[in-house]
Amino acid sequence: MSNPQAAAIIAWCAEADPELKAVASIEQSTLIVHGSDDTMFPSINAYRMFKAMKNATLVIYPDSGHGALFQYPETFVAHVTTFLNQKI
C-alpha cells in the first residue's frame, strides 16, 4: 500500500528547495494545520509553506505539538468544516 503523504514529506525533506518552488506550484486549496510547539517540524516551516502557496489557509494551535489536531479535536473539526464549506 502506497502512502503519498509520507512520500511527499520524505521527498520534500530530502531535496533542497530553499525557494519552495514545489510547494508554490500547488494550486489546490490547502489547509495547513500545525502545533505551535512541534519539535518534529518547526512551525516556521508551516508558515513558509503558507506564504509560498497561492491558496492556503494556516491554522497554528497554541501550546501544542506534532499531534495538534488530537490536542484540539473539536476546534480542528470546526476549522476543517469551515475550510471545506468555503471551498464548495
C-alpha positions as CSV (number, residue, x, y, z in Angstrom):
1,M,0.0,0.0,0.0
2,S,1.4,3.3,-1.0
3,N,1.4,6.4,1.2
4,P,1.5,9.5,-1.0
5,Q,1.7,11.9,2.0
6,A,4.7,10.1,3.5
7,A,6.4,10.0,0.1
8,A,5.8,13.7,-0.4
9,I,7.2,14.6,3.1
10,I,10.3,12.5,2.6
11,A,10.9,13.9,-0.9
12,W,10.3,17.5,0.4
13,C,12.8,17.0,3.3
14,A,15.4,15.2,1.1
15,E,15.6,17.8,-1.7
16,A,16.9,21.3,-1.2
17,D,14.2,23.7,-2.3
18,P,15.0,27.0,-0.5
19,E,12.6,28.9,-2.7
20,L,9.8,26.4,-2.1
21,K,9.1,26.0,-5.8
22,A,7.5,22.6,-5.3
23,V,5.1,24.0,-2.6
24,A,4.4,27.2,-4.6
25,S,3.3,25.0,-7.6
26,I,0.4,23.7,-5.6
27,E,-2.8,25.4,-6.8
28,Q,-5.3,23.3,-4.9
29,S,-6.9,25.0,-1.8
30,T,-4.9,23.7,1.1
31,L,-5.5,23.7,4.9
32,I,-2.2,23.7,6.8
33,V,-2.6,22.7,10.4
34,H,0.3,22.9,12.8
35,G,1.2,22.9,16.5
36,S,3.0,25.9,17.9
37,D,5.5,23.7,19.8
38,D,6.0,20.9,17.2
39,T,9.6,19.6,17.8
40,M,9.5,17.3,14.7
41,F,8.7,20.1,12.2
42,P,9.2,23.7,13.5
43,S,6.2,25.9,13.0
44,I,8.2,28.3,10.8
45,N,8.0,25.6,8.1
46,A,4.2,25.7,8.1
47,Y,4.3,29.5,7.9
48,R,6.8,29.4,5.0
49,M,4.5,26.9,3.2
50,F,1.5,29.1,3.8
51,K,3.4,32.2,2.4
52,A,4.6,30.3,-0.7
53,M,1.3,28.9,-1.7
54,K,-1.3,30.7,-3.7
55,N,-4.4,29.4,-2.0
56,A,-3.6,28.2,1.5
57,T,-5.1,28.7,5.0
58,L,-2.9,28.3,8.0
59,V,-4.0,27.3,11.5
60,I,-1.5,27.1,14.3
61,Y,-2.8,25.7,17.6
62,P,-1.3,27.2,20.7
63,D,0.7,25.1,23.3
64,S,0.5,22.0,21.1
65,G,3.0,19.7,19.4
66,H,3.1,17.4,16.4
67,G,-0.4,16.0,17.2
68,A,-2.1,19.3,17.5
69,L,-5.3,18.0,15.9
70,F,-5.6,15.4,18.7
71,Q,-5.0,18.1,21.3
72,Y,-7.7,20.3,19.9
73,P,-10.1,17.8,18.3
74,E,-13.3,19.9,18.4
75,T,-11.5,23.0,17.2
76,F,-9.8,21.1,14.5
77,V,-13.1,19.6,13.3
78,A,-14.6,23.2,13.3
79,H,-11.7,24.5,11.3
80,V,-11.8,21.7,8.7
81,T,-15.6,22.1,8.4
82,T,-15.3,25.8,7.8
83,F,-12.5,25.3,5.3
84,L,-14.4,22.7,3.3
85,N,-17.6,24.7,3.3
86,Q,-15.8,27.7,1.9
87,K,-14.5,25.6,-1.0
88,I,-17.8,24.2,-2.1
